[in-house]
Amino acid sequence: MSDTAVPARIAVRKTYKLYIGGAFTRSESGRSYVVTDHKGGFLANAALASRKDARNAGASARKAFGG
């Protein structure tokens, strides 16, 4: 056996992106918020959409349907 210690890994929590127009994009604001379960335990970091993100999502939705 080796005497070298393996350093502990740091838990890096992922921030989920927005799904707009068939692509996963970062929020224009760059902000996020914590999503918790009913007991207050951490579930995820979610992107906080800005007004511009909402406009882009609306425009993409309109393009998805024919005239």
HELIX and SHEET records of a PDB file:
HELIX    1   1 ARG A   51  ALA A   64  1                                  14    
SHEET    1   A 3 THR A  15  TYR A  16  0                                        
SHEET    2   A 3 PHE A  42  ALA A  47  1                                        
SHEET    3   A 3 SER A  32  THR A  36 -1                                        
SHEET    1   B 2 LEU A  18  ILE A  20  0                                        
SHEET    2   B 2 ALA A  23  THR A  25 -1                                        
END                                                                             
